[in-house]
């Protein structure tokens, strides 16, 4: 089946992941701009490690929020309608004169713009996983190298942590998140005793400030978004701010002579060491663009002063970047809105699959097919008594989308007319806890009866274009348990549910008990899609000793007739007449 005709869960994930990846790069640019302004106009704030880690968190928050459910409601840009790409190509192909008799290879015909987008999205997802694996291997290699250096050296002091002297051209450095260790190069012995003490105090200050934890958080965030160059820049600035903070704390209250000796030690160390290891907190962790700022701070610590309002301004700027980035992210208008259909049948006794055509693993709202579930719960709990008891009175304010619902209703007329408010009255009497227990016990779909986000309407709306979703395959699993009486309900619940589902005997002798369901599709921003509609027809057919459970589901263009009625008519005319041959 061509990719232009199917849009599976992994495709949707890949597209959303591609959008999230691009979105976080744009957010990174915004965050980097804000932080560069801070370095220029608010140097005291830019010298704080917290704002650089917060900058990284802002970028990754944008990435995650783009992937989050319901986030489309926060976006301002019009959604990308992937569904329209294939029709555009079809129209272009149709414009070629038929008399030309041009034969297009099948491989070329399948390469629609939507296919290419699909390949690109899946390809990027694969590249991301490969890059993530490479980055993790690099971190593992660095850790092994540091452990090898520590093993080759000699411990000179064990308190407050292992201090190891190594014969290598490295910077004094602290490493190890769970087991901190301090590496000191042998060439440090050539430094003045006062300088050695200041350098040692610098590394111990890192430990007391818990900079190892801060640095690890920055490395983790950079690793997750390894493809984002701004995450690398932000983590480098976090390391710079950590070194600046240690310099400030070590030199606080010290005389100018010690400050000069400290600066001289830093310059001397830079001449003796090789490139610093980025995963360790190194005294010599400086680059030409950060060395000047460290020397300036060493000479004049007043440059690090900052006000509370300046920090608030920086945080407000980052919050603004997050909000704008999320609002301007495009979304996919075609999520779950591609035309699809499924017809699946199974022998209830043996579990043998008799027919399985289409996208039968695609989940959708159960709509009024859920009334089968409500019936089982209602009769099992005693809320429903028999075919005509109780009679519930219609009240103004009840759901009255159909004229047939504006009247008093009993269980039989409820099932015939798919009366929403009757089912809602049953679920309200069950209560949230019992309702959830039934759904879990039935193993029904995704079991999510939370309802619309933030509306707390799961007890009355979760099965109507909301949180509860089920695939045709899962419908068969549920129905097979029903007809085999393997659900945790009473015998009466089975008997009465079968009785109120009006039987229909076909000319070939099969007796059908089925339930339709119709629901509008939902756009990513939460609005009803006025162009597409779900239609269900599910149930079981019996003849003699044999029972077949079935599910027909389709998503297509909205028409004058209800989607459920169309699904039932298609099933009865195309499939039910062939049951004897299955």
ABEGO torsion letter per residue (X at the ends): XBAAABBBAAAAAAAAAAAAAAAAAAAAAAAAAAAAAAAAABAAAAABAAAAAAAAAAAAAAAAAAABBGAAAABABBBBBAAAAAAAAAAAAAABBAAAGBBBBAAAAABBAAAAAAAAAAAAAAAAAAAAAAAAAAAAAAAAAAAAAAAABBBABAOABBBBBBBBBBBBBBBEAABBBBBBBAAAAABBAAAAAAAAAAAAAAAAAGAAAAAAAAAAAAAABAABAAAAAAAAAAAAAAAAAAAAAAABGBBAAAAAAAAAAAAAAAAABBBBBAABBBAABBBAAAAAAAAAAAABAAAABBBAAAAAAAAAAAAAAAAAAAAABBBBAABGABBBBBBBBBBAAAGBBABBBEBAABBBBAEAAAAAAAAAAAAAAGABABAAOBBBBBBBGBBAABAAABBBBBAAAAAAAGBAAAAAAAAAAAEAAAAAAAAAAAGBEAGBAAEBBGAGAAAAAAABGBABBBBAAAAAAAAAAAAAGABBBBAAAAAAAAAABBBBBBAAGBBBBBBBBBBBBBBAAGBBBAABBBBBBBEBBBBEABBBBBBBBBBBBBBABBAAAAAAAAAAAAAAAAAAAX
